[in-house]
Amino acid sequence: MRIVSWNVNGFRSILKKGFGEQLNNMQADIFCVQETKASYEVMENLLGSSDIPYEVKSFHSAERKGYSGVAIFSKKVPKEIFVAAELEACLSPSEGRVLVHDYENFYVVTIYVPNSGENLRRLELRYRVWDPNCALFLRRLAEQKPVIACGDFNVAHREIDLARPDQNHESAGFTDQEREGFARILGEGFLDTFRVLYPEKREAYTWWSMRTAARRRNIGWRIDYCLMSESCRLFLRNAFILANIMGSDHAPIGVDLELS
């Protein structure tokens, strides 16, 4: 089974950039999307008029128009689809950041973690409220059955995960507080699948600034992750970054699992 995750930086925009063909090429059984930037009405219209080859197409939009939003496309029909109401309540109004598919033997979660923002204006909210509640939410899911949580976590965990760590210790996405918050999730029994298989691989990034031709020079950050419960370790066959797929300032990421 292949699970792919992609922050598309606008669903309307990505549909104009060959998204259907890209989906076919990636061959995901479950496809997680972040930053749709589309209301419920817009997403319904776009999904209704688009040739997206998945039986299940669910989404969760922000109350604010043109902001945030997540989705999951699946060839496998889940038992249940739900949002993380208690976690979403950390942000008011709702920002459409977490969506869950409940399958027979595991959960798949797509997640778009809030950015700490310019001048770190949301850092305290993230550190004191969002990050601990996110770790608690994922742990409670994992107490029921294994969890695969994919998305844009808006943090580079280690110095190896960004091109210029020395210049960014006070930048959103690499502060001590954000890294601690991400480590808290891992401490709840989750694996960073890419680092499990490639613990010291360098220059493996998932996001590049659009302001400075950073992608061409590969001056990037690894802030997108597929996390999984430790109990799934034996099923992990590959973890990857599809840096050659364009259309967003993020690259798609994913995992290949061999499930009995």
C-alpha positions as CSV (number, residue, x, y, z in Angstrom):
1,M,0.0,0.0,0.0
2,R,1.3,3.4,-0.9
3,I,0.3,6.6,1.0
4,V,1.3,10.0,-0.4
5,S,1.0,13.4,1.2
6,W,1.3,16.8,-0.4
7,N,0.9,20.4,0.6
8,V,-0.5,21.7,-2.7
9,N,-0.5,25.4,-1.7
10,G,-4.0,25.9,-3.2
11,F,-6.3,23.2,-4.6
12,R,-7.6,25.4,-7.4
13,S,-4.1,26.3,-8.4
14,I,-2.8,22.7,-8.5
15,L,-5.7,21.5,-10.6
16,K,-4.5,23.8,-13.4
17,K,-1.0,22.3,-13.2
18,G,-1.7,18.7,-14.3
19,F,-2.8,17.4,-10.9
20,G,-4.8,14.5,-12.4
21,E,-1.8,13.2,-14.3
22,Q,0.4,13.7,-11.3
23,L,-2.0,11.6,-9.2
24,N,-1.9,8.8,-11.7
25,N,1.9,8.9,-11.8
26,M,2.3,8.7,-8.0
27,Q,0.0,5.7,-7.8
28,A,-1.1,6.3,-4.2
29,D,-3.8,4.1,-2.6
30,I,-4.4,6.9,-0.1
31,F,-3.5,10.5,-0.9
32,C,-3.4,13.2,1.8
33,V,-3.6,16.9,1.0
34,Q,-2.9,20.0,2.9
35,E,-3.5,23.7,2.3
36,T,-6.4,23.4,-0.1
37,K,-7.3,27.1,0.5
38,A,-10.9,26.4,-0.5
39,S,-14.2,26.6,1.2
40,Y,-16.6,23.7,1.5
41,E,-18.6,24.9,-1.5
42,V,-15.6,25.4,-3.6
43,M,-14.1,22.0,-2.7
44,E,-17.5,20.3,-3.5
45,N,-17.6,22.0,-6.9
46,L,-13.9,21.3,-7.7
47,L,-14.1,17.6,-6.7
48,G,-17.4,17.2,-8.6
49,S,-16.0,18.5,-11.8
50,S,-12.5,17.1,-11.6
51,D,-11.3,13.7,-12.8
52,I,-9.7,12.5,-9.6
53,P,-9.6,8.7,-9.7
54,Y,-10.5,7.9,-6.1
55,E,-13.7,6.3,-4.7
56,V,-13.6,8.4,-1.5
57,K,-12.8,12.1,-1.6
58,S,-13.2,13.8,1.8
59,F,-12.2,17.2,2.9
60,H,-12.2,19.6,5.9
61,S,-12.1,23.3,5.1
62,A,-11.3,26.4,7.3
63,E,-14.1,28.8,8.2
64,R,-12.0,31.5,6.8
65,K,-12.1,31.6,3.0
66,G,-9.0,30.9,1.0
67,Y,-7.1,29.6,4.0
68,S,-5.7,26.3,5.2
69,G,-7.8,23.2,4.6
70,V,-7.1,19.5,4.3
71,A,-8.4,16.5,2.3
72,I,-7.9,12.7,1.9
73,F,-8.5,10.8,-1.3
74,S,-8.8,7.0,-0.9
75,K,-9.3,3.9,-3.1
76,K,-10.2,2.1,0.1
77,V,-13.5,2.9,1.8
78,P,-13.0,3.8,5.5
79,K,-15.3,2.7,8.3
80,E,-15.6,6.3,9.4
81,I,-14.4,9.8,8.5
82,F,-14.1,12.5,11.2
83,V,-12.4,15.7,12.2
84,A,-10.3,16.2,15.3
85,A,-12.9,18.4,17.0
86,E,-11.0,18.8,20.3
87,L,-7.8,19.6,18.6
88,E,-9.5,22.0,16.2
89,A,-11.0,23.8,19.2
90,C,-7.5,25.0,20.0
91,L,-7.9,27.5,17.1
92,S,-10.9,29.7,16.8
93,P,-12.5,29.9,14.3
94,S,-11.8,26.4,13.0
95,E,-8.9,26.4,10.5
96,G,-9.5,23.0,8.9
97,R,-6.2,21.4,9.9
98,V,-6.9,17.7,10.7
99,L,-8.9,15.0,9.0
100,V,-9.0,11.3,9.9
101,H,-9.9,8.1,8.0
102,D,-10.7,5.1,10.2
103,Y,-9.9,1.9,8.4
104,E,-10.3,-1.6,9.7
105,N,-6.8,-2.0,11.1
106,F,-5.3,1.5,11.2
107,Y,-6.1,5.3,11.1
108,V,-4.8,7.7,8.5
109,V,-4.5,11.3,9.6
110,T,-3.8,14.3,7.3
111,I,-2.5,17.2,9.3
112,Y,-1.5,20.8,8.6
113,V,0.2,22.3,11.7
114,P,-0.1,26.0,12.2
115,N,2.9,28.1,11.1
116,S,4.4,30.2,13.9
117,G,4.3,33.1,11.5
118,E,6.1,36.4,10.9
119,N,7.8,37.6,14.1
120,L,6.8,34.3,15.7
121,R,3.4,35.7,16.5
122,R,1.8,32.3,16.9
123,L,4.7,30.5,18.6
124,E,3.3,30.6,22.1
125,L,-0.1,29.4,20.8
126,R,1.6,26.5,19.0
127,Y,4.0,25.6,21.8
128,R,1.6,25.9,24.7
129,V,-1.6,24.8,23.1
130,W,-1.5,23.2,19.7
131,D,1.6,21.0,19.9
132,P,0.8,19.3,23.3
133,N,-2.8,18.8,22.2
134,C,-1.7,17.3,18.9
135,A,0.6,14.8,20.6
136,L,-2.3,13.9,23.0
137,F,-4.8,13.4,20.1
138,L,-2.4,11.2,18.1
139,R,-1.5,9.1,21.2
140,R,-5.2,8.5,22.0
141,L,-5.8,7.3,18.5
142,A,-2.8,5.0,18.7
143,E,-4.1,3.5,21.9
144,Q,-6.9,2.1,19.8
145,K,-4.9,0.9,16.7
146,P,-1.9,2.0,14.6
147,V,-1.8,5.5,13.2
148,I,-0.2,6.9,10.1
149,A,-0.1,10.7,10.3
150,C,1.0,12.6,7.2
151,G,1.3,16.2,6.5
152,D,3.0,19.6,6.8
153,F,4.2,19.8,10.4
154,N,5.9,23.2,9.8
155,V,9.1,22.3,11.6
156,A,12.5,21.0,10.7
157,H,13.3,18.6,13.5
158,R,17.1,18.3,13.3
159,E,19.8,20.5,11.8
160,I,20.2,17.9,9.1
161,D,16.6,18.8,8.0
162,L,17.3,22.2,6.6
163,A,20.1,23.7,4.5
164,R,21.1,26.6,6.7
165,P,20.5,25.7,10.4
166,D,22.9,28.2,11.9
167,Q,21.0,31.1,10.4
168,N,17.5,29.9,11.4
169,H,17.5,29.1,15.1
170,E,15.1,32.1,15.7
171,S,13.1,31.5,12.5
172,A,9.6,30.0,12.4
173,G,9.9,26.3,11.8
174,F,13.3,25.8,13.6
175,T,12.9,27.4,17.1
176,D,13.7,25.2,20.1
177,Q,10.0,25.3,21.1
178,E,8.8,24.0,17.8
179,R,11.4,21.2,17.6
180,E,10.5,20.3,21.2
181,G,6.8,20.1,20.2
182,F,7.6,17.7,17.3
183,A,9.9,15.6,19.5
184,R,6.9,15.3,22.0
185,I,4.9,13.6,19.2
186,L,7.8,11.2,18.5
187,G,8.0,10.5,22.2
188,E,4.4,9.3,22.2
189,G,5.5,6.3,20.1
190,F,5.7,7.6,16.6
191,L,8.4,7.1,14.0
192,D,9.7,9.6,11.4
193,T,9.6,7.1,8.6
194,F,12.1,8.9,6.4
195,R,14.7,9.1,9.1
196,V,14.1,5.4,10.1
197,L,15.3,4.4,6.6
198,Y,17.7,7.3,5.9
199,P,18.9,8.5,9.3
200,E,21.8,10.7,8.0
201,K,20.7,11.5,4.5
202,R,21.4,15.2,3.7
203,E,19.9,17.7,1.3
204,A,16.6,15.9,1.4
205,Y,14.0,18.7,1.6
206,T,10.3,19.0,1.1
207,W,9.8,22.8,1.1
208,W,11.7,25.7,-0.6
209,S,11.0,29.4,-0.4
210,M,9.5,30.8,-3.6
211,R,11.3,34.2,-3.1
212,T,14.9,33.3,-3.9
213,A,14.9,30.5,-6.5
214,A,15.7,28.3,-3.5
215,R,14.4,25.1,-5.1
216,R,16.7,25.3,-8.0
217,R,19.6,25.7,-5.6
218,N,18.1,23.1,-3.2
219,I,18.2,25.6,-0.2
220,G,15.3,23.9,1.5
221,W,13.7,22.5,4.6
222,R,12.2,19.1,5.4
223,I,9.0,20.1,7.2
224,D,6.6,17.5,5.7
225,Y,6.5,14.0,7.4
226,C,4.8,10.6,7.3
227,L,4.8,9.5,10.9
228,M,3.6,6.1,12.0
229,S,3.1,4.1,15.1
230,E,6.1,2.1,16.2
231,S,4.0,-1.1,15.9
232,C,4.0,-0.6,12.1
233,R,7.8,-0.6,11.7
234,L,7.9,-4.1,10.3
235,F,5.5,-3.1,7.5
236,L,7.6,-0.1,6.3
237,R,9.2,-0.8,2.9
238,N,10.1,2.7,1.7
239,A,9.8,6.4,2.5
240,F,10.4,8.9,-0.2
241,I,10.4,12.6,-1.2
242,L,9.2,13.3,-4.8
243,A,11.2,16.4,-5.3
244,N,10.9,16.3,-9.1
245,I,7.1,16.9,-9.0
246,M,6.3,20.5,-9.4
247,G,3.2,22.7,-8.9
248,S,3.7,23.7,-5.2
249,D,6.4,25.1,-3.0
250,H,6.3,21.7,-1.3
251,A,7.2,18.3,-2.7
252,P,5.0,15.2,-2.2
253,I,6.2,12.7,0.3
254,G,5.1,9.2,1.1
255,V,5.6,5.6,2.3
256,D,5.2,2.2,0.8
257,L,3.9,-0.4,3.3
258,E,3.5,-4.1,3.0
259,L,0.4,-5.1,4.9
260,S,-0.8,-8.6,5.5
